[in-house]
Amino acid sequence: MRLEYLDNGKISGLAVVFLHGWDQSAHTFDAFLNAIDARCIALQFGDVDTFYDVYTYALDVYMTLKAIGVDRVILVGHSFGGRIATILAALFDLDVAGLVLIDSAGIRPKHGLKYKLSVLKYKYLSRHNLVDKIALNDYTTLPISMRSVFIRVVNEDLRYLLPRIHANTRIFWGMEDESTPLRDGQIFHKMIAGSKLDTFHGGHFAFLSHKYMIIDAIGSLLEFGKIDGTNLPPNGREILSSNQEVGQL
């Protein structure tokens, strides 16, 4: 599936690609697109076919980037978007000059007593046809057609991919995040060689209040990418101009 996207229209040989979280939108990154002095693209995920899993989402991103002529990237993923960025950096034939993970999903939690009790509660409500009256979690608020997709996505543990990531990686995490707790960030940091973990006070969306810390990190990755041999490709200006409006939101 070809994805829609926002494009700041700037010209650079190295593009910054933003991947938003579950039930969010490309506009989450509006301030980033305006502040960064490079081509920035924020992709938009929407409803998909029931057979989708996290790898199919990643394939959609890959095919969209290829279709618009983007080959060398810095990937920035928040939450669900971090899952996609992780897969792209580890498995796909994409030139990833940098990776930024923000409160990323992808580590399947160990379920304790609280979780097991919530499962029992959900099963009870399901048997009594009450489940749709009480929003226990993201699952219950989804359209029925998306629920099987959600289950496949959240049950996929991606830590097996982390040692395969060799891109320059920055990790940012809210210390009070309850959706993807800080221990998940520490796992990403431990298993991605050479990565750097930065934390700040706040929860799952605290990065929006600390965006300039992340923007500075992206700027450093852009500079490193230039030193590492990134230049505007031949006829790159014409290539970008001809695709600039395609698929924009």
HELIX and SHEET records of a PDB file:
HELIX    1   1 ALA A   26  PHE A   29  5                                   4    
HELIX    2   2 ASP A   30  ALA A   35  1                                   6    
HELIX    3   3 VAL A   54  ALA A   67  1                                  14    
HELIX    4   4 PHE A   80  LEU A   91  1                                  12    
HELIX    5   5 LEU A  113  ARG A  127  1                                  15    
HELIX    6   6 VAL A  131  LYS A  133  5                                   3    
HELIX    7   7 ASP A  138  THR A  141  1                                   4    
HELIX    8   8 ILE A  144  VAL A  154  1                                  11    
HELIX    9   9 ARG A  159  ARG A  164  5                                   6    
HELIX   10  10 LEU A  182  MET A  191  1                                  10    
HELIX   11  11 ALA A  206  SER A  209  5                                   4    
HELIX   12  12 LYS A  211  ILE A  227  1                                  17    
HELIX   13  13 GLY A  236  ASN A  243  1                                   8    
SHEET    1   A 7 GLU A   4  ASP A   7  0                                        
SHEET    2   A 7 CYS A  40  GLN A  44 -1                                        
SHEET    3   A 7 ALA A  15  LEU A  19  1                                        
SHEET    4   A 7 ARG A  72  HIS A  78  1                                        
SHEET    5   A 7 ASP A  95  ILE A 102  1                                        
SHEET    6   A 7 ASN A 168  GLY A 174  1                                        
SHEET    7   A 7 LYS A 196  PHE A 200  1                                        
END                                                                             
